[in-house]
Amino acid sequence: MKKLFLFVVGLVFITQAFANDYKLYLWTKYPKGISYAYGLEISVNNVRMGSIKTKEMAVLHLKGEKKYFIEIFDQGRSISSEQINNLTDTISYYQLSFEYRGFSASINMDKQDAVAGGLYVMQPSNYTKKLDFYEQGLDESSNGPAYGSGFLISSDGFIVTNYHVIEGYKKFTIKGIDGDYSTEYSADVITKDVSNDLAILQLKNKNVKFTEPPYSIRQQGASTGEDIFVLGYPLGPALGDEIKLTTGVISAKSGIDGNISSYQVSAAVQPGNSGGPLFDNQGNIIGVVNAKIMRAENITYAIKSVYLQALLGMLPAEPHLPAATTIKDKTLAEKVAAVSKYIYIIKSE
């Protein structure tokens, strides 16, 4: 009896820190109960890069600024290909659908909208192994740093950002503390929540003292239609060190595919906003910005603050969180001025 199943592969192009190096993310997703023992081989410009099996993610490190011919092989037989004419202009997502009947296979490749552009690509819990492949002549040391945003959550010095901002890197620095952008401080990763794309950092220099931030974590969930604002550092060094503000509303109380861990908001964000705080109109933290939909107007996602609270509760020593916001009666401009010195640039190398 012939078997029919669907096999989906997603390709996402992500720019890294405004250099000419790119990462092509390739992952596999199978229907429940289906496995694929052999794996698919990946070729870039006729050079075999490696193979990927069930629930694995491959990251292809490419130089960019030239044409790429991506080809997928099934046990030595070419089953799909895609020509990328200008990688520097390509932030796109492709879905490959395979139908197997016996030993024959048909292939369709469709371009889709995607969560991309330097923001969160997918839930890491969806894959079990990460594979790194490098284009000829490109090694890990040539990759530039990645930039994101982060914010102080307590006077203990705990700094919140996204997991994807620090994923795969070994060195982390933070600047913007007390509005000082000339000094970079080394930091350690204290804890992380991979599934909810959260991480907590702390400075290595224990002599740096922090004051209590003027905002608190909101205990109640937000409602659709509430006013919100976002602060962070979009596009990293390209736009300078001054903090950037965008405003909007809660568009929905769920994220992509109805994911209840996220809010959808209308505030515009860019790569570099990842890890920045989402505030309600009183200045309470209600989320952590982590994703957007490319080629769509102002569709942004943020992890709900309840998941941040759960992560903070897992720290060995419970942080001293502010009991309440002290800025709720201030104007928006006054709120921004009050919180800006607690929102930082995160650099990962």
C-alpha positions in Angstrom: 0.0 0.0 0.0 1.4 3.4 -1.0 2.2 5.9 1.6 1.6 9.6 1.3 3.1 12.2 3.4 4.1 15.9 3.4 7.6 17.1 4.1 8.1 20.8 4.7 11.4 22.7 4.6 11.7 26.4 5.3 14.5 28.7 4.1 15.0 32.0 5.8 17.7 34.6 4.9 19.0 36.6 7.9 21.4 39.5 7.7 24.0 39.7 10.5 25.3 43.0 11.8 25.4 44.8 8.4 28.4 42.9 7.1 28.3 40.9 3.9 27.8 37.6 5.7 24.5 35.9 5.7 22.9 32.9 7.3 20.5 30.7 5.4 18.4 28.7 7.9 17.1 25.3 6.6 14.9 23.1 8.8 12.8 20.0 8.4 9.3 19.4 9.7 7.5 16.1 9.4 3.9 15.0 10.2 3.6 13.2 13.5 4.9 9.6 13.3 6.9 10.1 10.1 10.6 9.8 10.0 13.2 10.1 7.3 16.3 8.1 7.9 18.6 9.2 5.0 18.4 13.0 5.3 18.5 15.5 2.5 21.8 16.8 1.1 22.3 20.5 0.6 24.4 22.0 -2.3 25.3 25.7 -2.7 26.7 26.7 -6.1 27.4 23.0 -6.8 29.4 22.5 -3.6 28.0 19.9 -1.2 27.5 21.5 2.2 26.1 18.6 4.2 22.9 16.8 5.0 19.9 17.4 7.3 17.6 14.8 8.9 14.3 14.8 10.7 13.9 17.7 13.1 17.4 19.1 12.5 18.2 22.7 11.6 21.1 23.5 9.2 22.6 27.0 9.2 24.5 27.8 6.0 27.0 30.7 6.4 27.2 32.6 3.1 29.1 35.7 2.0 26.3 37.4 0.2 26.5 40.0 -2.6 26.4 37.4 -5.3 24.2 34.8 -7.0 23.5 31.5 -5.2 22.2 28.3 -6.7 20.6 26.2 -3.8 20.0 22.6 -4.6 18.5 19.8 -2.5 19.3 16.1 -3.1 17.5 13.0 -2.0 20.0 10.1 -1.9 22.1 11.6 -4.6 19.1 12.6 -6.8 18.3 16.3 -7.3 14.8 17.0 -6.3 14.6 20.8 -5.9 16.6 23.9 -6.7 16.3 27.7 -6.3 18.3 30.5 -7.9 18.9 33.5 -5.7 20.0 36.4 -7.9 21.0 38.9 -5.3 21.4 37.6 -1.7 21.8 41.1 -0.3 18.3 42.0 -1.4 16.8 38.7 -0.3 15.1 38.3 3.0 12.7 35.6 2.1 11.2 32.3 3.0 10.6 29.2 0.8 8.4 26.3 1.6 9.2 23.0 -0.1 6.4 20.4 -0.2 7.3 16.8 -1.0 4.8 14.1 -1.8 6.1 10.6 -1.7 4.3 7.7 -3.4 6.3 4.6 -3.3 9.7 5.6 -4.6 8.6 8.6 -6.7 8.6 12.2 -5.4 7.1 15.4 -6.7 8.3 18.8 -5.5 6.8 22.3 -5.2 8.6 25.4 -4.0 6.5 28.4 -3.0 7.6 31.8 -1.7 6.0 32.7 1.6 5.9 35.6 4.1 8.1 34.8 7.1 9.3 35.9 10.5 12.8 37.0 9.5 15.1 40.0 9.1 17.3 39.4 12.0 14.4 38.7 14.4 13.2 35.4 15.7 13.0 32.7 13.0 11.2 29.8 14.7 10.8 28.1 18.0 14.1 26.3 18.7 12.2 23.5 20.5 11.0 22.5 17.0 14.4 21.0 16.2 16.7 18.7 18.1 20.1 19.3 16.5 21.7 22.4 14.9 24.2 21.9 12.1 26.6 24.6 10.9 28.0 24.6 7.4 30.3 27.3 6.0 30.7 28.5 2.4 34.2 28.0 1.0 36.5 30.8 2.1 34.1 31.9 4.9 35.0 30.8 8.5 33.4 31.6 11.8 36.0 34.3 12.7 35.0 36.4 9.7 31.4 36.8 10.9 30.6 40.2 12.4 28.9 40.8 15.7 25.1 40.6 16.1 23.2 43.4 17.8 20.0 43.4 19.9 18.4 45.3 22.7 18.0 44.5 26.4 16.7 46.1 29.6 17.4 46.1 33.3 14.8 44.3 35.3 16.1 44.8 38.8 18.7 46.6 40.9 20.5 43.3 41.2 21.8 43.9 37.7 19.7 41.3 35.8 19.3 42.3 32.1 16.7 40.8 29.9 17.1 40.1 26.1 16.0 37.4 23.6 17.6 34.0 23.4 18.1 34.4 19.7 20.2 37.5 20.3 22.9 35.5 22.1 22.4 32.1 20.5 25.5 30.6 19.0 27.8 33.4 20.3 30.5 33.2 23.1 31.2 36.9 23.9 28.6 39.4 25.1 29.0 43.1 25.7 26.5 45.7 26.9 26.6 49.5 26.4 24.2 52.3 27.2 24.2 51.8 31.0 23.1 55.1 32.6 23.1 56.6 29.1 26.9 55.9 28.6 27.5 54.6 25.1 31.2 55.0 25.1 31.8 52.2 27.6 31.2 48.5 26.9 30.8 46.0 29.7 31.4 42.3 29.3 28.4 40.1 30.4 27.6 36.5 31.2 24.5 34.5 30.3 22.9 33.7 33.7 19.9 31.7 32.4 17.8 31.2 29.3 14.4 29.9 28.2 15.0 28.6 24.7 11.3 27.7 24.0 10.1 31.3 24.8 13.1 33.1 23.3 14.3 34.7 26.6 17.7 35.1 28.2 19.0 36.9 31.3 22.5 38.5 31.3 24.6 40.0 34.1 27.7 42.2 34.0 31.0 40.5 34.9 32.1 43.7 36.5 30.5 43.5 40.0 31.5 47.1 40.8 28.9 48.6 38.5 25.9 49.5 40.7 22.4 49.8 39.4 19.5 51.8 40.7 16.0 50.3 40.7 14.2 50.9 37.3 11.1 53.0 37.4 8.9 50.3 35.8 7.6 47.0 37.0 6.3 43.8 35.4 2.5 44.0 34.9 0.7 41.2 36.7 -2.4 41.2 34.5 -2.6 40.4 30.9 -3.1 43.1 28.3 -6.3 43.5 26.2 -6.7 44.1 22.5 -6.8 47.8 21.7 -4.6 48.9 24.6 -2.0 51.6 23.8 1.6 50.4 24.0 5.1 51.7 23.2 8.4 50.1 22.3 12.0 51.3 23.0 15.2 49.8 21.6 18.0 50.1 19.1 16.8 49.1 15.6 19.5 48.3 13.0 22.2 48.6 15.6 25.2 50.9 14.6 23.6 51.9 11.3 21.1 54.3 13.1 23.4 55.4 15.9 23.3 54.9 19.6 20.3 57.1 20.4 17.3 55.0 21.7 14.4 54.8 19.3 10.6 54.9 20.2 7.7 53.5 18.3 4.1 53.4 19.5 1.0 51.3 18.7 -1.7 49.1 20.2 -2.2 45.5 21.1 -3.5 44.1 17.9 -4.2 40.6 19.2 -3.6 38.6 22.4 -1.9 35.8 20.5 1.0 35.4 18.1 1.7 33.4 14.9 -0.7 30.5 14.4 -2.5 31.5 17.6 0.5 31.1 19.9 -0.7 32.2 23.3 2.8 33.1 24.6 2.9 36.2 22.4 1.1 39.5 21.8 0.7 40.9 18.3 1.2 44.7 18.3 1.2 47.4 15.7 4.4 49.2 16.8 7.0 49.1 14.0 10.3 47.3 14.8 13.4 46.4 12.9 16.4 44.0 13.4 18.1 45.2 16.5 14.8 45.8 18.4 15.0 42.1 19.5 15.0 41.9 23.3 13.7 45.4 23.9 10.8 46.0 26.3 7.1 46.3 25.4 5.4 48.9 27.7 1.7 49.6 28.4 0.6 53.2 28.5 1.4 53.4 32.2 5.0 52.3 31.8 4.6 48.7 33.0 6.6 45.9 31.2 4.1 43.7 29.4 6.4 41.9 27.0 9.7 41.4 25.3 9.9 42.2 21.6 11.1 39.3 19.5 9.7 39.0 16.0 8.0 40.7 13.1 6.4 39.7 9.8 8.4 40.9 6.8 6.6 42.6 3.9 3.7 43.4 6.1 2.9 46.7 7.7 3.6 46.8 11.5 3.0 43.2 12.5 5.2 42.8 15.5 5.3 40.1 18.2 6.4 40.1 21.8 6.7 37.4 24.4 4.3 38.0 27.2 5.7 39.1 30.5 4.3 36.2 32.4 7.0 34.0 30.8 9.7 36.4 31.8 8.4 36.3 35.4 8.6 32.5 35.3 12.2 32.6 34.1 13.2 35.1 36.8 11.6 32.8 39.4 14.0 30.1 38.4 17.1 32.2 39.3 19.1 30.9 42.4 18.5 34.2 44.1 15.2 35.8 43.5 15.7 39.3 42.0 14.4 42.4 43.8 11.7 43.5 41.3 10.1 47.0 41.6 6.7 46.7 43.3 5.1 49.2 41.0 5.8 51.7 38.2 6.6 55.2 39.3 5.9 56.9 36.0 2.3 56.1 35.3 1.1 59.7 35.6 3.9 61.1 33.4 3.6 62.1 29.7 4.9 59.7 27.1 8.0 61.9 26.6 8.6 61.9 30.3 8.2 58.2 30.5 10.7 57.7 27.7 13.2 60.0 29.4 12.8 58.1 32.7 13.3 54.6 31.3 15.9 55.2 28.6 18.9 54.8 30.8 17.8 51.3 31.7 17.5 50.0 28.1 20.8 48.8 26.5 22.5 47.7 23.3 23.5 44.0 23.4 26.4 43.0 21.2 27.1 39.3 20.6 30.3 38.0 19.1 
